Amino acid sequence: MELSTKTRIESLINSSPIMVFMKGTKLMPQCGFSNNVVQILNALGMSFETFDVLSDVEIRQGIKDYSNWPTIPQVYLKGEFLGGSDILIEMYNSGELLEKLEIALAS
């Protein structure tokens, strides 16, 4: 990955406590998996930002390389990679996601 792409990704990740790299935007998700993540975060009342990977080929591939995770969406919490749609659904259903978000955002 080019250094400029890595720098842009890190800047995006650090621009919001909760950053979601997804297809589309939080107002207009462009795939079901991205929509799942948006719905979960909205249901928890969380404020979050998104980046539409469909708008930038370098970031779309770069974020997969950066996290060593092959799929989109990808959710970052205070700079830490949380996971994608399936992991967030699992964490949401167990109550772990709300707890993790509240602890991270309180500090």
ChimeraX commands (.cxc) that place a marker at each C-alpha (Angstrom):
marker #1 position 0.00,0.00,0.00 radius 0.5
marker #1 position 1.25,3.47,-0.82 radius 0.5
marker #1 position 2.21,5.64,2.13 radius 0.5
marker #1 position -0.22,8.36,1.00 radius 0.5
marker #1 position -3.12,5.88,1.05 radius 0.5
marker #1 position -2.12,4.60,4.49 radius 0.5
marker #1 position -1.87,8.18,5.77 radius 0.5
marker #1 position -5.33,9.00,4.37 radius 0.5
marker #1 position -6.82,5.88,5.97 radius 0.5
marker #1 position -5.28,6.68,9.36 radius 0.5
marker #1 position -6.54,10.25,9.09 radius 0.5
marker #1 position -10.07,9.01,8.35 radius 0.5
marker #1 position -9.98,6.47,11.19 radius 0.5
marker #1 position -8.86,9.16,13.63 radius 0.5
marker #1 position -11.40,11.75,12.41 radius 0.5
marker #1 position -14.24,10.25,14.47 radius 0.5
marker #1 position -14.49,8.03,17.57 radius 0.5
marker #1 position -16.62,5.63,15.48 radius 0.5
marker #1 position -15.69,5.42,11.80 radius 0.5
marker #1 position -17.38,3.07,9.36 radius 0.5
marker #1 position -15.87,2.28,5.97 radius 0.5
marker #1 position -18.86,1.16,3.96 radius 0.5
marker #1 position -20.53,1.04,0.58 radius 0.5
marker #1 position -22.62,4.19,0.43 radius 0.5
marker #1 position -23.30,6.58,3.28 radius 0.5
marker #1 position -25.17,6.33,6.57 radius 0.5
marker #1 position -28.10,8.09,4.89 radius 0.5
marker #1 position -27.96,5.89,1.79 radius 0.5
marker #1 position -26.23,2.52,2.36 radius 0.5
marker #1 position -25.48,0.75,-0.93 radius 0.5
marker #1 position -25.40,-2.84,0.36 radius 0.5
marker #1 position -27.19,-4.91,2.96 radius 0.5
marker #1 position -24.12,-5.49,5.12 radius 0.5
marker #1 position -23.38,-1.76,5.30 radius 0.5
marker #1 position -27.05,-1.13,6.09 radius 0.5
marker #1 position -26.88,-3.67,8.96 radius 0.5
marker #1 position -24.03,-1.76,10.58 radius 0.5
marker #1 position -25.80,1.61,10.17 radius 0.5
marker #1 position -29.02,0.19,11.67 radius 0.5
marker #1 position -27.17,-1.29,14.66 radius 0.5
marker #1 position -25.30,1.94,15.44 radius 0.5
marker #1 position -28.49,3.98,15.01 radius 0.5
marker #1 position -30.42,1.57,17.28 radius 0.5
marker #1 position -27.77,2.11,19.96 radius 0.5
marker #1 position -28.04,5.87,19.54 radius 0.5
marker #1 position -24.39,6.20,18.57 radius 0.5
marker #1 position -22.95,9.13,16.69 radius 0.5
marker #1 position -20.65,7.92,13.93 radius 0.5
marker #1 position -19.09,8.94,10.64 radius 0.5
marker #1 position -18.84,6.97,7.42 radius 0.5
marker #1 position -16.61,6.85,4.39 radius 0.5
marker #1 position -18.04,5.63,1.09 radius 0.5
marker #1 position -15.45,3.21,-0.33 radius 0.5
marker #1 position -17.32,3.23,-3.65 radius 0.5
marker #1 position -16.13,6.82,-4.10 radius 0.5
marker #1 position -12.42,5.97,-3.82 radius 0.5
marker #1 position -10.76,2.87,-5.31 radius 0.5
marker #1 position -7.51,3.37,-3.35 radius 0.5
marker #1 position -9.31,3.50,0.00 radius 0.5
marker #1 position -11.62,0.64,-1.00 radius 0.5
marker #1 position -8.68,-1.73,-1.46 radius 0.5
marker #1 position -6.39,0.03,1.01 radius 0.5
marker #1 position -8.70,-0.41,4.00 radius 0.5
marker #1 position -8.78,-4.17,3.37 radius 0.5
marker #1 position -4.97,-4.25,3.34 radius 0.5
marker #1 position -4.72,-1.91,6.34 radius 0.5
marker #1 position -6.95,-4.06,8.57 radius 0.5
marker #1 position -6.01,-7.39,6.98 radius 0.5
marker #1 position -9.77,-7.95,6.67 radius 0.5
marker #1 position -11.20,-8.89,3.25 radius 0.5
marker #1 position -14.69,-7.41,3.43 radius 0.5
marker #1 position -16.55,-4.11,3.69 radius 0.5
marker #1 position -18.01,-2.65,5.89 radius 0.5
marker #1 position -15.33,-2.16,8.49 radius 0.5
marker #1 position -15.94,-0.45,11.81 radius 0.5
marker #1 position -13.28,1.33,13.85 radius 0.5
marker #1 position -13.72,2.43,17.45 radius 0.5
marker #1 position -11.21,5.01,18.67 radius 0.5
marker #1 position -8.71,3.80,16.08 radius 0.5
marker #1 position -9.19,0.10,16.84 radius 0.5
marker #1 position -10.68,-2.25,14.23 radius 0.5
marker #1 position -13.86,-3.82,15.63 radius 0.5
marker #1 position -14.99,-5.89,12.68 radius 0.5
marker #1 position -17.55,-6.07,9.93 radius 0.5
marker #1 position -21.26,-6.68,9.70 radius 0.5
marker #1 position -21.32,-10.26,11.05 radius 0.5
marker #1 position -19.14,-9.42,14.04 radius 0.5
marker #1 position -21.17,-6.32,14.89 radius 0.5
marker #1 position -24.43,-8.30,14.68 radius 0.5
marker #1 position -22.98,-10.93,17.02 radius 0.5
marker #1 position -21.69,-8.30,19.47 radius 0.5
marker #1 position -24.98,-6.38,19.31 radius 0.5
marker #1 position -27.06,-9.48,20.04 radius 0.5
marker #1 position -24.89,-10.44,23.03 radius 0.5
marker #1 position -24.88,-6.91,24.47 radius 0.5
marker #1 position -21.10,-6.75,24.15 radius 0.5
marker #1 position -21.18,-4.01,21.50 radius 0.5
marker #1 position -23.08,-1.46,23.60 radius 0.5
marker #1 position -20.81,-2.13,26.57 radius 0.5
marker #1 position -17.64,-1.79,24.48 radius 0.5
marker #1 position -18.87,1.42,22.83 radius 0.5
marker #1 position -19.93,3.01,26.11 radius 0.5
marker #1 position -16.60,2.21,27.80 radius 0.5
marker #1 position -14.51,3.44,24.86 radius 0.5
marker #1 position -16.50,6.63,24.38 radius 0.5
marker #1 position -16.49,7.44,28.10 radius 0.5
marker #1 position -12.69,7.53,28.25 radius 0.5
marker link #1:1,2 radius 0.2
marker link #1:2,3 radius 0.2
marker link #1:3,4 radius 0.2
marker link #1:4,5 radius 0.2
marker link #1:5,6 radius 0.2
marker link #1:6,7 radius 0.2
marker link #1:7,8 radius 0.2
marker link #1:8,9 radius 0.2
marker link #1:9,10 radius 0.2
marker link #1:10,11 radius 0.2
marker link #1:11,12 radius 0.2
marker link #1:12,13 radius 0.2
marker link #1:13,14 radius 0.2
marker link #1:14,15 radius 0.2
marker link #1:15,16 radius 0.2
marker link #1:16,17 radius 0.2
marker link #1:17,18 radius 0.2
marker link #1:18,19 radius 0.2
marker link #1:19,20 radius 0.2
marker link #1:20,21 radius 0.2
marker link #1:21,22 radius 0.2
marker link #1:22,23 radius 0.2
marker link #1:23,24 radius 0.2
marker link #1:24,25 radius 0.2
marker link #1:25,26 radius 0.2
marker link #1:26,27 radius 0.2
marker link #1:27,28 radius 0.2
marker link #1:28,29 radius 0.2
marker link #1:29,30 radius 0.2
marker link #1:30,31 radius 0.2
marker link #1:31,32 radius 0.2
marker link #1:32,33 radius 0.2
marker link #1:33,34 radius 0.2
marker link #1:34,35 radius 0.2
marker link #1:35,36 radius 0.2
marker link #1:36,37 radius 0.2
marker link #1:37,38 radius 0.2
marker link #1:38,39 radius 0.2
marker link #1:39,40 radius 0.2
marker link #1:40,41 radius 0.2
marker link #1:41,42 radius 0.2
marker link #1:42,43 radius 0.2
marker link #1:43,44 radius 0.2
marker link #1:44,45 radius 0.2
marker link #1:45,46 radius 0.2
marker link #1:46,47 radius 0.2
marker link #1:47,48 radius 0.2
marker link #1:48,49 radius 0.2
marker link #1:49,50 radius 0.2
marker link #1:50,51 radius 0.2
marker link #1:51,52 radius 0.2
marker link #1:52,53 radius 0.2
marker link #1:53,54 radius 0.2
marker link #1:54,55 radius 0.2
marker link #1:55,56 radius 0.2
marker link #1:56,57 radius 0.2
marker link #1:57,58 radius 0.2
marker link #1:58,59 radius 0.2
marker link #1:59,60 radius 0.2
marker link #1:60,61 radius 0.2
marker link #1:61,62 radius 0.2
marker link #1:62,63 radius 0.2
marker link #1:63,64 radius 0.2
marker link #1:64,65 radius 0.2
marker link #1:65,66 radius 0.2
marker link #1:66,67 radius 0.2
marker link #1:67,68 radius 0.2
marker link #1:68,69 radius 0.2
marker link #1:69,70 radius 0.2
marker link #1:70,71 radius 0.2
marker link #1:71,72 radius 0.2
marker link #1:72,73 radius 0.2
marker link #1:73,74 radius 0.2
marker link #1:74,75 radius 0.2
marker link #1:75,76 radius 0.2
marker link #1:76,77 radius 0.2
marker link #1:77,78 radius 0.2
marker link #1:78,79 radius 0.2
marker link #1:79,80 radius 0.2
marker link #1:80,81 radius 0.2
marker link #1:81,82 radius 0.2
marker link #1:82,83 radius 0.2
marker link #1:83,84 radius 0.2
marker link #1:84,85 radius 0.2
marker link #1:85,86 radius 0.2
marker link #1:86,87 radius 0.2
marker link #1:87,88 radius 0.2
marker link #1:88,89 radius 0.2
marker link #1:89,90 radius 0.2
marker link #1:90,91 radius 0.2
marker link #1:91,92 radius 0.2
marker link #1:92,93 radius 0.2
marker link #1:93,94 radius 0.2
marker link #1:94,95 radius 0.2
marker link #1:95,96 radius 0.2
marker link #1:96,97 radius 0.2
marker link #1:97,98 radius 0.2
marker link #1:98,99 radius 0.2
marker link #1:99,100 radius 0.2
marker link #1:100,101 radius 0.2
marker link #1:101,102 radius 0.2
marker link #1:102,103 radius 0.2
marker link #1:103,104 radius 0.2
marker link #1:104,105 radius 0.2
marker link #1:105,106 radius 0.2
marker link #1:106,107 radius 0.2
view
